[in-house]
């Protein structure tokens, strides 16, 4: 009898978890830039048409809003309150129909962007407040703005290469690149920049910021 009750209760728990999960797909018009904030796990994929698939706890999915404003896809929460430490595991899979030239995330968002989702000319990467960007790119010009514990790095086994790189980083942010080309910018307040190589460098560092050199692989 005890074994039966254990199995029965376990079934209730599993059913409860499954019942609390939800998913939906939003159709969106084509876009060139992406913005996301407040605790999402965002994954980019490439396809023939643009869409946004959202999955996770039902309340988190219901609280997720997507919209295209101008050329920018925005992913945000409807409610104003959000605890960055709660991480309710809302997963957002964004299918892009054309390469993007700007990724901007903040407040605990984790974003993964494969090379097919990134343009080859110009790329802006902006991350702040514990946000994390993992990507692969080979671009003519790369502009990075990172602050407040943000991380930007290549996907495992991939590279981020640029002919020209401009970087501004502060407040404990951590940036890893491969070839930086013509490198310029500023680092401050404990931020770290790791590169494989650069053709030239004009980067100011202060208040515990640091530049190091290391192979990407």
C-alpha positions as CSV (number, residue, x, y, z in Angstrom):
1,X,0.0,0.0,0.0
2,X,2.8,2.4,0.9
3,X,4.5,1.7,-2.5
4,X,1.2,2.4,-4.3
5,X,0.8,5.7,-2.4
6,X,4.4,6.7,-3.2
7,X,3.8,6.1,-6.9
8,X,0.4,7.9,-6.8
9,X,1.8,11.0,-5.1
10,X,4.8,11.1,-7.5
11,X,2.3,11.0,-10.4
12,X,0.5,14.0,-8.9
13,X,3.7,15.9,-8.6
14,X,4.6,15.2,-12.3
15,X,1.2,16.0,-13.5
16,X,1.2,19.2,-11.5
17,X,4.5,20.3,-13.1
18,X,3.3,19.3,-16.6
19,X,0.0,21.2,-16.1
20,X,1.9,24.3,-15.0
21,X,4.0,24.3,-18.3
22,X,2.9,26.2,-21.3
23,X,4.1,27.2,-24.8
24,X,3.0,29.4,-27.6
25,X,4.3,30.7,-30.9
26,X,4.1,34.3,-32.0
27,X,4.2,35.3,-35.7
28,X,6.3,38.4,-36.2
29,X,7.3,40.6,-39.2
30,X,10.9,40.6,-40.3
31,X,13.4,42.5,-38.1
32,X,17.1,43.4,-38.1
33,X,17.7,44.0,-34.4
34,X,16.8,42.3,-31.1
35,X,16.2,43.6,-27.6
36,X,15.4,41.4,-24.6
37,X,15.3,42.2,-20.9
38,X,14.4,40.6,-17.5
39,X,15.4,37.0,-17.2
40,X,14.8,35.1,-20.5
41,X,16.8,32.3,-22.1
42,X,16.9,33.4,-25.7
43,X,18.1,31.1,-28.5
44,X,18.4,32.3,-32.1
45,X,17.8,30.0,-35.1
46,X,17.7,30.6,-38.8
47,X,14.7,29.8,-41.1
48,X,12.6,31.0,-44.0
49,X,10.2,33.1,-41.9
50,X,10.4,34.9,-38.6
51,X,8.7,33.6,-35.5
52,X,9.1,33.5,-31.7
53,X,8.4,30.3,-29.8
54,X,8.0,30.7,-26.0
55,X,7.9,27.9,-23.5
56,X,8.2,27.5,-19.7
57,X,6.0,28.0,-16.6
58,X,2.5,29.1,-17.7
59,X,2.6,32.3,-15.7
60,X,6.0,33.2,-17.2
61,X,4.8,32.5,-20.7
62,X,1.7,34.5,-20.2
63,X,3.8,37.4,-18.9
64,X,6.0,37.4,-22.0
65,X,5.3,40.1,-24.6
66,X,6.9,40.2,-28.1
67,X,6.6,43.0,-30.6
68,X,8.4,44.5,-33.6
69,X,8.9,48.2,-33.4
70,X,10.5,49.6,-36.5
71,X,13.2,47.1,-37.3
72,X,13.6,45.8,-33.7
73,X,12.1,42.7,-32.1
74,X,11.4,43.4,-28.5
75,X,11.0,40.6,-25.9
76,X,9.9,41.8,-22.5
77,X,7.6,41.1,-19.6
78,X,4.2,42.6,-19.2
79,X,4.4,43.0,-15.4
80,X,6.7,45.5,-13.9
81,X,7.9,43.3,-11.0
82,X,10.7,40.7,-11.7
83,X,13.2,39.2,-9.4
84,X,16.5,38.6,-11.3
85,X,17.3,35.8,-8.9
86,X,14.1,33.9,-9.5
87,X,15.0,32.8,-13.1
88,X,11.6,31.2,-14.0
89,X,13.2,29.5,-17.0
90,X,11.1,31.0,-19.8
91,X,12.8,29.9,-23.0
92,X,12.4,32.0,-26.1
93,X,13.4,30.5,-29.5
94,X,13.7,33.2,-32.1
95,X,13.8,32.2,-35.7
96,X,15.2,34.9,-38.0
97,X,14.7,35.1,-41.7
98,X,17.7,37.4,-42.2
99,X,20.9,38.1,-40.3
100,X,20.8,40.6,-37.5
101,X,23.0,43.6,-36.9
102,X,22.2,44.4,-33.3
103,X,21.7,42.4,-30.1
104,X,20.8,44.3,-26.9
105,X,20.0,42.4,-23.7
106,X,19.9,43.2,-20.0
107,X,18.8,42.1,-16.5
108,X,19.7,38.4,-16.4
109,X,19.0,37.5,-20.1
110,X,21.1,34.7,-21.5
111,X,21.3,34.8,-25.3
112,X,22.8,32.3,-27.8
113,X,23.2,33.4,-31.4
114,X,24.8,31.1,-34.1
115,X,26.8,32.6,-37.0
116,X,23.9,32.2,-39.5
117,X,21.9,34.8,-37.4
118,X,24.6,37.4,-37.5
119,X,25.4,39.8,-40.4
120,X,28.9,40.2,-41.8
121,X,29.1,44.0,-42.1
122,X,28.3,45.7,-38.8
123,X,27.4,44.2,-35.4
124,X,26.3,46.0,-32.2
125,X,26.4,43.9,-29.0
126,X,25.0,45.5,-25.8
127,X,24.7,43.7,-22.5
128,X,24.2,44.8,-18.9
129,X,23.1,43.7,-15.5
130,X,24.2,40.1,-15.5
131,X,23.2,39.5,-19.1
132,X,25.2,36.9,-21.1
133,X,25.8,36.8,-24.9
134,X,27.3,33.8,-26.6
135,X,27.7,34.1,-30.4
136,X,29.8,33.4,-33.5
137,X,30.6,36.2,-35.9
138,X,33.0,37.5,-38.6
139,X,32.2,41.1,-39.2
140,X,33.8,44.2,-40.6
141,X,33.0,46.4,-37.6
142,X,32.0,45.3,-34.1
143,X,30.8,47.7,-31.4
144,X,30.4,46.4,-27.8
145,X,28.9,48.1,-24.8
146,X,29.0,46.0,-21.7
147,X,28.4,46.8,-18.0
148,X,27.4,45.6,-14.6
149,X,28.5,42.0,-14.7
150,X,27.7,41.3,-18.3
151,X,29.5,38.5,-20.3
152,X,30.1,38.4,-24.0
153,X,32.0,35.4,-25.5
154,X,32.2,33.1,-28.5
155,X,30.1,30.0,-28.6
156,X,32.1,26.9,-27.6
157,X,34.5,26.0,-30.5
158,X,33.5,29.2,-32.4
159,X,35.0,32.6,-33.0
160,X,34.2,36.3,-32.8
161,X,36.4,38.1,-35.4
162,X,36.3,41.7,-36.6
163,X,38.3,43.9,-38.8
164,X,37.6,46.8,-36.5
165,X,36.4,46.7,-32.8
166,X,35.2,49.5,-30.6
167,X,34.5,48.4,-27.0
168,X,33.2,50.2,-23.9
169,X,33.1,48.0,-20.7
170,X,32.7,48.7,-17.0
171,X,31.6,47.4,-13.7
172,X,32.8,43.9,-13.7
173,X,31.9,43.0,-17.3
174,X,33.8,40.2,-19.0
175,X,34.4,40.2,-22.8
176,X,36.2,37.5,-24.8
177,X,37.0,38.0,-28.5
178,X,39.3,36.4,-31.1
179,X,40.7,38.7,-33.7
180,X,39.9,42.3,-32.8
181,X,41.5,44.0,-35.8
182,X,41.8,47.8,-35.2
183,X,40.8,47.9,-31.5
184,X,39.7,51.1,-29.6
185,X,37.6,52.0,-26.6
186,X,37.7,52.1,-22.8
187,X,37.6,49.6,-19.9
188,X,36.8,50.6,-16.3
189,X,35.8,49.3,-12.9
190,X,37.1,45.8,-13.0
191,X,36.0,44.9,-16.5
192,X,38.1,42.4,-18.4
193,X,38.8,42.1,-22.2
194,X,40.5,39.0,-23.5
195,X,41.5,38.9,-27.2
196,X,43.6,36.5,-29.3
197,X,45.1,39.3,-31.4
198,X,44.7,42.9,-32.7
199,X,46.2,44.9,-35.5
200,X,46.4,48.0,-33.4
201,X,45.1,49.0,-29.9
202,X,44.0,52.3,-28.5
203,X,42.1,51.2,-25.3
204,X,42.2,53.1,-22.0
205,X,42.0,51.0,-18.8
206,X,41.5,52.3,-15.3
207,X,40.1,51.2,-11.9
208,X,41.1,47.6,-12.1
209,X,40.2,46.9,-15.7
210,X,42.5,44.6,-17.7
211,X,43.3,43.4,-21.2
212,X,44.8,39.9,-21.7
213,X,45.8,37.9,-24.7
214,X,44.8,34.2,-25.2
215,X,44.1,31.9,-28.1
216,X,40.5,31.3,-28.8
217,X,41.0,27.5,-29.1
